[in-house]
Amino acid sequence: MNKLKIGVIYGGMSTENEVSIMSAKSVIENLDINRYEIFPIYISKNAKWYNSEEENEEIENIVEYIKNMDVIFPVLHGLYGEDGTIQGLLEMLKIPYVGCKVLASSVGMDKVYTKILFEKAGIKQAKYQYIKKIEKGYVFVEDNFEEHLLELEEIIDKVQEKLKYPMFVKPSNSGSSVGVNKANNKQELKKYIEEASKFDKKILIEEGIIGKEVECAVLGNEDVLASCVGEVKSAEEFYSYDAKYNNKASITEIPAKIPREKSEEIRKLAVKAFKAIDGTGLSRVDFFIENETNQVYANEINTLPGFTNISMYPKLFEAVGISYKELLNRLIQLSQQ
């Protein structure tokens, strides 16, 4: 049997380079060497391409190199990897690849536009406002996309009229909770808007939802399979980058201890959200279950979720009988359909 040549692209220029390395190591270790010939392809933070993260041997003609692959498995998180850019390159070269296509990747990466599509799909979510940082200052974007150039103090007044504290301030294009902060008052809101603008010109401000944070993984193209639902129990006030990767007191509970009908509701919503952005291959969809009302609210969709052995995406499918190795096989099969 001829082995499929699998190029695993990882690293990248985003703030999630280190997370990507961890995910890629797990993927490479678990790919079946009897079925696949594996080619690690590392992109450094300064956009050079190598055959490992040690950066010993630079790949001189990357286009010719990756055109020799049967399938590319991108394990890139964040900008330039999860946002449609690498997917666009692979489309141009006509190379099959694992995961969402260009549109779903770019929309899924952009939290504001994810929300717009979820609204259209009738998926309940937290109230939000959208602002932009430009050279002259800040722009408040109305629901009908009318824009107003205002002083930051004026923006804050408008946001406070529409949303209640606590509020979450997020760069629209950022992963692993990088640049995300919880504002409890006007001073914090100002500070965190300025902080978020260091990561992206587009800033999302959401009304906080007090409740359980739960996640559901999806797998498929036309026929989409949803995993069980897992709960994230953050050791910190919210599931920040530090809480995700550095605080060992943060735990996940799989399956989540929620009623069966609530779990089924979330699983159906996860598939609906995935289809709403025109997803293919895989995604992880994150939700809140509000304590007071027991209502489910969509938080966001991750089109290239973490893929370490302890990451939520593979663990959720492991809990329903699909092993890490089998998950990789299925994703590669889906990429060739």
KOLMAR-692247 format. One record per residue: residue in three letters; z, y, x of N, C-alpha, C in turn. Coordinates in steps of 0.001 Angstrom, whole numbers, padded with zeros to 6 digits, always signed. Each point is the difference from the previous one (the first is absolute). Layout:
N
AlaZYXZYXZYX;...
% end
This chain:
337
Met+000000-001199+000844+000000+001199-000844+000000+001240+000873;Asn-000944+000914-000256-000001+001271+000722+001156+000863-000461;Lys+000712+000531+000971+001122+000876-000355-000512+001385-000365;Leu+000642+000598-001021-000313+001391-000350+000592+000924+001056;Lys-000769+000978+000420+000512+001002+000941+000693+001104-000796;Ile+001309+000126+000219+000804+000981-000737+000464+001095+000964;Gly-000424+001220-000254+000466+001144+000785+001174+000649-000708;Val+001158-000001+000644+001205+000619-000590+000153+001391+000610;Ile-000270+001032-000805+000084+001379+000489+001363+000571-000364;Tyr+000693+000578+000991+001358+000493-000251+000321+001170+000926;Gly+001222+000521-000132+000394+001186+000773-000385+001238-000776;Gly-000923+000773+000572-000529+001155-000710+000655+001311+000367;Met-000581+001075-000545+000416+001363+000362+001052+000580-000933;Ser+000466-000769-000961+000965+000527-000968+001421-000097+000548;Thr+000938+000540-000779+001430-000070+000361+000526-001426-000116;Glu-000812-000913-000529+000450-001379-000217-000567-000983+001022;Asn-000372+000507+001170-000570-000846+001055+000919-001174+000333;Glu+001289+000278+000187+000952-001051+000407+000181-001039-001110;Val+000040+000464-001251+000133-000918-001135-001220-000914-000061;Ser-001174+000574+000247-001245-000766-000011+000023-001095+001069;Ile+000521+000317+001178+000086-001002+001077+000849-001186-000458;Met+001133+000292-000656+000884-001079-000483-000717-000866-001037;Ser-000709+000655-000932-000737-000752-001029-001076-000878+000631;Ala-000756+000573+000949-001115-000723+000626+000489-001218+000780;Lys+001136+000143+000673+000542-001149+000751+000262-001172-000941;Ser+000564+000286-001162+000260-001060-000981-001294-000613-000509;Val-000980+000848-000297-001287-000500-000503-000650-000906+001047;Ile-000067+000467+001243-000659-000768+001074+000711-001331+000228;Glu+001328+000021-000023+000777-001235+000221-000204-001013-001125;Asn-000306+000484-001205-000086-000900-001154-001414-000378-000411;Leu-001019+000618+000599-001373-000420-000287-000226-001403+000563;Asp-000665-000832-000748-000223-001399+000363-001032-000090+001136;Ile+000457-000380+001198-000903-000048+001160-001018-001131-000109;Asn+000231-000937-000940-000986-001057-000222-001186+000492-000834;Arg+000225+001087-000730-001047+000544-000877-000617+001288+000547;Tyr+000786+000722+000813-000432+001337+000402+000070+000212+001511;Glu-000973+000748+000488+000064+000519+001367+000470+001452-000144;Ile+001096+000329+000639+000681+001270-000288-000234+001003+001121;Phe-000390+001209-000387-000255+001077+000958+000883+001208-000339;Pro+001103+000191+000751+000817+001189-000242-000759+001254+000443;Ile+000010+001035-000830-000670+001271+000323+001006+001118-000257;Tyr+000462+000610+001069+001047+001022-000108-000581+001399+000149;Ile+000327+000889-000957-000379+001410+000098+001239+000772+000440;Ser-000116+000695+001120+001150+000757+000508+000187+001286-000799;Lys+001119+000665+000236+000287+001252-000710-001005+001098+000354;Asn-000641-000136+001162-001016+001004+000364-001425-000514-000228;Ala-000121-000968-000931-001296-000456-000538-000859-000795+000958;Lys+000603-000632+000998-000752-000919+000852+000197-001430-000528;Trp-001034-000836+000167+000012-001371-000531+000173-000994+001154;Tyr+000951-000911-000148+000318-000989+001043+000073-001399-000604;Asn+000003-001012+000900+000124-001369-000509+001455-000471-000086;Ser+000970+000903+000206+001427-000259-000263+000748+001315+000122;Glu+001253+000019-000525+000753+001266+000056+000493+000334+001398;Glu-000156-000945+000950+000357+000317+001390-000964+001026+000620;Glu-001142+000215-000668-001005+000983+000425-000553-000292+001400;Asn-000149-001308+000288-000533-000405+001313-001516+000117+000054;Glu-000636-000451-001072-001460-000092+000031-000599+000745-001187;Glu-000603+001150+000278-000599+000794-001075-001313-000638-000438;Ile-000243-000007-001322-001258-000516-000533-001029+001126+000072;Glu-001030-000209+000790-000938+001094+000274-000909+000309-001191;Asn-000622-001016-000570-000899+000233-001136+000617-000664-001229;Ile+000855+000760-000697+000767-000599-001094-000906-000451-001142;Val-001083+000728-000253-000903-000367-001106-000604-001379+000253;Glu-000536-000204+001195-000592-001299+000328+001063-001096-000004;Tyr+001195+000340+000476+001093-000973+000079+000383-000499-001394;Ile+000225+000922-000923+000456-000447-001318-001137-000575-000849;Lys-001251+000329+000344-001121-000597-000733-000122-001495+000265;Asn+000657-000476+001065+000011-001435+000307+001013-000770-000845;Met+000846+000715-000750+001040-000653-000800-000563-000465-001338;Asp+000587-001076-000522-000359-000458-001349+000776+000779-001055;Val+001251+000290+000312+000866+000748-000918+000926+000890+000828;Ile+000218+001218-000494+001009+000877+000607+001235-000009-000891;Phe+001148-000150+000623+001273+000044-000725+000721+001278+000449;Pro-000145+001110-000748+000701+001220+000410+001498-000144-000286;Val+000807+000245+001015+001456+000040-000192+000457+001386+000451;Leu-000666+000984-000539+000254+001403+000339+000706+000657-001175;His+001124+000651+000257+000725+000693-001062-000188+001507+000165;Gly-000091+000698-001116-000040+001462+000063-001385+000556+000241;Leu-000042+001244+000475-001263+000709+000199-000897-000725+000996;Tyr-001300+000103-000206-001045-000598+000830-000012-001525-000062;Gly+000732-000584-000953-000004-001456-000080+000145-000502-001415;Glu+000817+000733-000761+000284-000404-001381-000679+000960-000973;Asp-000708+000975+000526-000489+001109-000828-001506-000014-000233;Gly-000657-001099+000318-001435-000111-000242-000862+000273+001220;Thr+000586+000495+001087-000819+000354+001161-000515-001244+000725;Ile+000890-000927+000328-000449-001223+000691-000858-000832-000957;Gln+000342+000042-001275-000779-000743-001006-001439+000538-000070;Gly-000143+001323+000093-001334+000605-000011-000827-000433+001196;Leu+000642-000052+001167-000697-000465+001211-000482-001432-000183;Leu+000869-000863-000532-000362-001413-000171-001086-000178-001058;Glu+000023+000835-001041-001073-000032-000998-001344+000354+000648;Met+000011+001047+000848-001236+000433+000667-000570-001101+000890;Leu+000913-000792+000601-000431-001064+000905-000240-001325-000730;Lys+000286-000004-001317-000206-001188-000835+000816-001203+000496;Ile+001239+000278+000351+000905-001068+000451+001032-000244-001102;Pro+000161-001250-000482+001037-000286-000993+001384+000338+000562;Tyr+000875+000490-000868+001354+000339+000470+001019-000249-001100;Val+001215-000253+000439+001107-000288-000917+000474+001300-000647;Gly+000264-000091-001317+000670+001108-000671-000886+000880-000841;Cys+000615+001116-000437-000667+000933-000898-001184+000683+000665;Lys-000976+000380-000823-001196+000694+000484+000302+001489+000199;Val-001053+000776+000223+000164+001405+000387+000714+000819-001077;Leu-000477-000084-001231+000572+000823-001067+001472-000321-000228;Ala+000296-001277-000210+001383-000393-000279+000923+000349+001164;Ser-000493-000177+001228+000820+000318+001176+000324+001484+000055;Ser-001015+000842-000210+000229+001446+000115+000860+000517-001148;Val-000250-000480-001205+000800+000434-001149+001438-000518+000111;Gly+000145-001269+000417+001328-000578+000144+000839+000694+001057;Met-000659+000523+001022+000712+000707+001070+000453+001382-000449;Asp-000767+000612-000900+000282+001366-000437+000883-000043-001253;Lys+001288+000309+000177+000960-000160-001093-000357+000845-001221;Val-000538+001199+000213-000361+000864-001122-001111-000639-000825;Tyr-001044-000490+000669-001131-000556-000746+000328-001365-000593;Thr+000926-000729+000616+000500-001223-000631+000620+000351-001346;Lys+000797+001056-000009+000681+000414-001236-001001+000397-001084;Ile-001058+000683+000415-001014+000425-000971-000656-001221-000657;Leu-000304-001025+000786-000600-001216-000565+001002-000773-000853;Phe+001261-000053+000447+001026-000686-000801+000171+000693-001352;Glu-000059+001340-000002+000077+000750-001257-001120-000434-000946;Lys-001203-000064+000539-001172-000393-000793+000178-001409-000573;Ala+000652-000869+000801+000221-001390-000425+001194-000136-000946;Gly+000701+001110-000257+001152-000045-000896+001208-000689+000609;Ile+000107+000031+001322+001137-000613+000697+001087+001061+000178;Lys+001178-000268-000537+001096+000962+000044+000440+000251+001445;Gln+000249+001256+000345+000456+000353+001346+000870+001256-000056;Ala+000653+000289+001114+000884+001171+000060-000806+001283-000174;Lys+000639+001032-000607-000637+001317-000074-000217+000515+001419;Tyr-001073+000767+000190-000305+000465+001356-000716+001332-000004;Gln+000007+000648+001155-000790+001196+000253-000708-000182+001335;Tyr-001098+000708+000133-000870-000156+001165-000231+001376+000610;Ile+000269+000117+001292-000252+001264+000695-000773-000271+001290;Lys-000611+001040+000528-000751-000115+001252+000511+001023+001004;Lys-000008-000366+001264+000304+000933+001089-001335+000435+000598;Ile-000250+001308-000019-001206+000516+000638+000409+001051+001030;Glu-000968+000500+000733+000292+000954+001075+000741+001231-000506;Lys-000376+000452-001201+000596+001232-000544+001364-000234-000639;Gly+000368-001242-000234+001277-000284-000661-000080-001272-000816;Tyr+000470+000089-001249+000046-001184-000862-000767+000244-001290;Val-000588-001071-000524-000764+000062-001239+000665-000911-001020;Phe+000258+000534-001183+000518-000796-001115-001191-000491-000816;Val-000086-001311-000212-001132-000587-000730+000465-000377-001406;Glu-000625+000632-001000+000338-000290-001395-000523-001381-000400;Asp+000458-000482-001165-000445-001311-000498-001510-000057-000197;Asn-000620+001167-000306-001455+000035-000198-000750+000372+001289;Phe+000713-000065+001138-000536+000253+001341-000281+001476+000301;Glu+000436+000891-000870-000059+001416+000361+000999+000254+001121;Glu-000400+000823+000970+000832+000230+001186+000487+001449+000058;His+001265+000156+000462+000588+001330+000145+000640+000108+001381;Leu-000465+000964+000784+000598+000261+001312+001274+000798-000217;Leu+001145-000576+000399+001300+000620-000257+000890-000068+001235;Glu+001028+000821+000005+001044-000120+001017+000781-001286-000272;Leu+000578-000568+001053+000724-001260-000168+001139+000146-001012;Glu+000685+001147+000010+001088+000238-000959-000523-000060-001443;Glu-001191+000536-000225-000600-000025-001336-000382-001427-000405;Ile-000512-000742+000981-000349-001412-000246+001252-000758-000433;Ile+001078+000209+000732+001256-000710-000289+000490+000344-001409;Asp-000106+001271-000383+000404+000410-001354-000822-000733-001056;Lys-001314-000119+000231-000877-000689-000959+000337-001497-000070;Val+000273-000593+001162+000350-001432+000025+001307-000224-000751;Gln+000986+000892+000232+001300-000154-000649-000086+000164-001522;Glu-000990+000748-000468-000208+000147-001443-000475-001313-000628;Lys-000722-000796+000799-000652-001191-000540+000744-001300+000308;Leu+000759-000040+001101+000661-001230+000423+001507+000216+000178;Lys+000754-001100-000164+001449+000046+000197+000355-000634+001344;Tyr+001111+000452+000590+000532-000637+001206+000706-001291-000394;Pro+000041-000989+000944-000607+000024+001329-001525-000141-000070;Met-000668+000544+001021-001454-000120+000112-000340-000665+001330;Phe-001091-000757-000020-000498-000589+001243-001231+000776+000454;Val+000011+000399+001254-001102+000772+000579-000734-000920+000969;Lys-001318-000164-000212-000757-000982+000774-001321+000590+000491;Pro-000367-000259+001254-001394+000263+000384-000885-000901-000859;Ser-001112+000540-000524-000834-000807-000887-000614-001190+000728;Asn-000365+000183+001272-000600-001082+000803+000929-000378+001145;Ser+000900-000917-000273+000911-000478+001043+000588-001308-000482;Gly+000251-000929+000915+000559-001290-000388+001365-000225+000623;Ser+000637-001123-000383+001313-000395+000521+001059+001086-000190;Ser-000168+000821-001048+000950+001074-000327+000126+001055+001089;Val-001001+000116+000883+000022+001024+001047-000138+001376-000660;Gly+000926+000917+000336-000042+001360-000536+000526+000132-001413;Val+000557-001084-000562+000525+000026-001368+001480+000368+000024;Asn+000393+000935-000873+001398+000423-000064+000431+000236-001433;Lys+001313-000104-000218+000587+000217-001320+000680+001358-000023;Ala-000430+000873-000914+000555+001347-000105+000937+000066-001202;Asn+001221+000497+000249+000997+000114-001068+000212+001435-000473;Asn-000608+000961+000714+000168+001405-000361-001175+000809+000550;Lys+000000+001293-000310-001107+000889+000355-000202+000083+001517;Gln+001107+000096+000741-000088+000121+001464-000635-001248+000611;Glu+000414-001173-000493-000570-001250+000515-001465-000133-000395;Leu-000332+000447-001205-001391-000084-000452-000901+000812+000929;Lys+000419+001201+000329-000772+000858+000916-000160-000673+001367;Lys+001117-000481+000516+000005-000647+001325-000931-001219+000023;Tyr+000049-000819-001051-000762-001248+000015-001482+000216-000310;Ile-000327+001063-000739-001418+000346-000164-000583+000372+001361;Glu+000733+000801+000748-000453+000391+001343-000118-001218+000913;Glu+000931-000939-000138-000026-001226+000803-001210-000868-000362;Ala-000246-000180-001302-001121-000835-000450-001334+000577+000449;Ser-000082+001336+000069-001276+000642+000370-000377-000249+001457;Lys+000938-000534+000809-000318-000373+001389-000839-001280+000036;Phe+000067-000793-001069-000683-001294-000037-001288+000028-000813;Asp-000078+000927-000980-001202+000084-000833-000056+001366-000653;Lys-001214+000482-000261-000160+001289-000678+000286-000113-001490;Lys-000099-001217-000529+000265-000237-001422+001404-000581-000154;Ile+000772+000593-000908+001405-000391-000141+000282-000341-001459;Leu+000649-001134-000206+000380-000461-001325+001496+000208-000179;Ile+000383+000578-001133+001426+000166-000322+000256-000738-001308;Glu+000911-000976+000043+000262-000844-001166+001435+000166-000473;Glu+000168-000080-001314+001345-000039-000556+000595-001371+000306;Gly+001211-000008+000537+000630-001262+000393+000346-000869-001200;Ile-000137-001315+000165+000386-000964-001035+001153-000834+000558;Ile+001106-000004-000729+001171-000771+000429-000129-001404-000571;Gly-000143-000976+000872-000157-001365-000490-000313-000969+001111;Lys-000370-001201-000401-000354-001045+000963-001387+000279+000570;Glu-000168-000275+001304-001324+000041+000624-000509-001427+000086;Val-001118-000268-000665-000540-001356-000005-001463+000015+000431;Glu-000459-001152+000490-001363-000086+000526-000656-001302-000441;Cys-001319+000062-000165-000770-001187-000396-001274-000043+000831;Ala-000330-001169+000532-001209-000166+000818-001127-000550-000864;Val-001227+000419+000307-001167-000525-000716-001025-000524+000999;Leu-000773-000987-000471-000970-000692+000860-001218-000366-000840;Gly-001182+000394+000452-001205-000410-000708-001056+001082-000041;Asn-001162-000368-000538-001092+000943-000228-000140+000211-001507;Glu-000806-000840-000674-000091+000119-001471+001223-000634-000667;Asp+000324-001221+000417+001180-000686-000546+001190+000331+000895;Val+000898+000803-000525+001095+000530+000836+001302-000710-000333;Leu+000640-000504+001029+001273-000708-000120+001134+000948+000377;Ala+001035+000050-000826+001193+000803+000317+001115-000935+000445;Ser+000744+000420+001012+001136-000770+000496+001180+000167-000954;Cys+001156-000520+000387+001229+000341-000706+000381+001447+000357;Val+001054+000505-000572+000462+001368+000268+001206-000073+000926;Gly+000025+000863+001006+001135+000069+000917+000663+001363-000095;Glu+001292+000047+000292+000716+001283-000010+000344+000417+001420;Val-000175+001284+000274+000373+000588+001282+001370+000638-000163;Lys+000942-000394+000847+001332+000611-000038+000201+000760+001305;Ser-000258+001295-000073+000048+000837+001202+001439+000255+000419;Ala+000227-000032+001311+001327+000315+000535+000240+001503+000015;Glu-001074+000759-000224+000120+001460+000018-000274+000549-001399;Glu+000032+001321-000123-000131+000623-001318-001331-000332-000657;Phe-001044-000164+000803-001276-000498-000498-000654-000791+001122;Tyr-001119-000681-000326-000611-000936+000951-000892+000758+000978;Ser+000636+000664+000951-000683+000808+001013-000590-000903+001085;Tyr-000733+000616+000934-000545-000749+001140+001133-000704+000747;Asp+001084+000742+000238+001140-000559+000741+000641-001159-000765;Ala+000147+000182-001318+000593-001061-000818-000873-001254+000008;Lys-001327+000189+000037-000929-001135-000020+000033-000800+001291;Tyr-000021+000731+001127-000264-000677+001273+001175-000048+000971;Asn+000995+000857-000197+001076+000079+000995+001384-000350-000530;Asn+000189+000094-001320+001334-000233-000549+000077-001420-000549;Lys+000736-000855+000719+000047-001421-000368+000794-000245-001284;Ala+000700+001038-000479+000753-000151-001250-000912+000085-001222;Ser-001231+000485+000171-000965-000008-001104-000447-001444-000234;Ile+000034-000422-001261-000372-001389-000300-001003-000052-001150;Thr-000671-001138-000119-000884-000226-001141+000497-001229-000748;Glu-000131+000045-001302+000430-001114-000850-001232-000554-000700;Ile-000366-001244+000358-001211-000627-000541+000369-001367-000583;Pro-000255-000221-001291-000463+000968-000988+001105+000961-000410;Ala-000412+001143-000543+000976+000990-000461+000786-000560-001184;Lys+001265+000398-000084+000839-000460-001114-000199+000930-001200;Ile-001123-000202-000646-000342+000791-001185-000445-000958-001092;Pro+000053+000423-001277-000421-000909-001082-001454-000431+000167;Arg-000292-001193-000495-001336-000566+000168-001081+000892-000620;Glu+000293+000558-001195-001006+000839-000660-000276+001276+000788;Lys+001024+000510+000711-000183+001197+000831-000852-000354+001223;Ser+000236-001160+000553-000792-000482+001131-001469-000164-000403;Glu-000240-000576-001185-001372-000187-000484-000694+001344-000228;Glu+000738+000964-000531-000543+001343-000219-000452+000616+001330;Ile+000836-000155+001028-000316+000566+001316-001202-000705+000620;Arg-000061-001318-000139-001119-000760+000560-001329+000432-000638;Lys+000011+000193-001315-001220+000454-000690-000374+001418+000440;Leu+001003+000866+000147-000264+001373+000443-000538+000030+001426;Ala+000480-000922+000845-000479-000056+001393-001489-000320+000033;Val-000425-000959-000814-001427-000356-000068-000802+001172-000568;Lys+000546+000655-001034-000694+001136-000611-000168+001136+001015;Ala+001055+000294+000750-000059+001065+001012-001033-000321+001069;Phe-000031-001258+000434-000958-000468+001011-001433+000172-000501;Lys-000230-000385-001250-001351+000132-000566-000351+001469-000255;Ala+001009+000824-000307-000244+001426-000268-000569+000722+001217;Ile+000392-000445+001202-000546+000632+001208-001201-000774+000551;Asp-000446-001026-000750-001135-000838+000412+000339-000831+001239;Gly+001219-000546-000005+000474-000774+001146-000666-001355+000140;Thr-000049-000484+001244-000461-001363+000302+000869-000555+001128;Gly+000144-001315+000005+000744-000635+001090+001501+000003-000231;Leu+000627+001081+000390+001467+000032-000070+000513+001412-000210;Ser+001190+000070-000546+000782+001237-000067+001435-000365-000356;Arg+000900+000927+000267+001381-000110-000483+000265+001232-000860;Val+000481-000238-001222+000229+001110-000927+001501+000183-000181;Asp+000446+001248+000156+001429+000320-000023+000367+000727-001288;Phe+001140-000380-000566+000447+000541-001280+001480+000380+000059;Phe+000420+000774-001002+001419+000226-000283+000294-000553-001392;Ile+001206-000554-000165+000524-000288-001338+001159+000969-000201;Glu-000194+000968-000883+000998+001053-000174+001278-000572-000607;Asn+001148+000346+000607+001283-000530-000456+000295+000353-001452;Glu-000211+001261-000345+000413+000506-001309-000831-000572-001147;Thr-001309-000116+000215-000908-000392-001098-000578-001401+000134;Asn+000125-000591+001185-000620-001295+000306-001529+000067-000005;Gln-000561+001221+000024-001447+000195+000037-000531-000267+001409;Val-001232-000528+000063-000654-000268+001285-000921+001177+000334;Tyr+000123+000508+001223-000853+001084+000485-000706-000456+001269;Ala-001308+000194+000065-000738-000300+001231+000347+001046+001055;Asn+000212-000446+001218+000264+000933+001105-001279+000204+000819;Glu-000498-001080+000624-001241+000123+000773-000596-001376+000239;Ile-001210+000003+000559-000679-001251+000352-000320+000040+001488;Asn+000217-001114+000667-000272-000116+001436-001116-001007+000202;Thr-001163+000479+000437-001165-000879+000102-000027-000817+001291;Leu+000800+000382+000986+000180-000824+001210+001486-000053+000321;Pro+000751-000775-000795+001455-000031+000170+000421-000679+001296;Gly+001250+000218+000383+000556-000654+001188-000219-001502-000048;Phe-000276-000600+001173-000371-001414+000019+000782-000800+001044;Thr+001210+000432+000314+000841-000824+000872+000519-001180-000824;Asn+000610-000963+000684+000552-001157-000709+001073+000386-001008;Ile+000652+001146+000230+001073+000416-000912-000431+001144-000915;Ser-001291+000360+000031-000489+001060-000880-000026-000479-001448;Met+000106+000971-000900+000104-000308-001425-001240-000731-000516;Tyr-001204+000427+000419-001212-000594-000557-000044-001521+000208;Pro+000065-000498+001231-000040-001461+000157+001223-000708-000578;Lys+001166+000658+000035+001215-000645-000531-000098-000196-001515;Leu-000610+000970-000679-000146-000116-001461-000893-001177-000377;Phe-001060-000221+000776-000867-001135-000306+000604-001323+000468;Glu+000753+000067+001074+000705-001203+000472+000926-000521-001106;Ala+000620+000937-000733+000944-000362-001062-000683-000693-001177;Val-001335+000151-000118-000722-000694-001077-000878-001123+000560;Gly+000319-000441+001225-000629-001209+000535-001229+000195+000857;Ile-000336+001257+000352-001157+000222+000883+000539+000394+001381;Ser-000154-000892+000956+000552+000248+001340-000745+001129+000703;Tyr+000597+000515+001048-000621+001078+000788-001386-000434+000494;Lys-000081-001217+000562-001279-000493+000526-001054-000124-001103;Glu+000419-000519-001163-000927-000161-001117-000457+001362-000527;Leu+000912+000970+000009-000330+001358-000432-001113+000577+000879;Leu+000111-000199+001313-001040+000475+000920-001334-000679-000283;Asn+000035-001311-000243-001234-000731-000313-000667+000564-001268;Arg+000822+000242-001016-000546+000507-001268-000601+001392+000156;Leu+000657+000842+000786-000511+001367+000221-001334-000040+000737;Ile-000133-000891+000959-001266-000129+000739-001090-000524-000938;Gln+000339-000967-000853-000977-000515-000977-000451+001114-000951;Leu+000968+000788-000476-000331+001105-000924-000923+001029+000647;Ser+000164+000209+001304-000830+000993+000701-001467-000406+000040;Gln-000263-001288-000165-001378-000484+000108-000683-000166-001358;Gln+000698+000365-001059-000580-000136-001353-000855+001200-000357;
% end
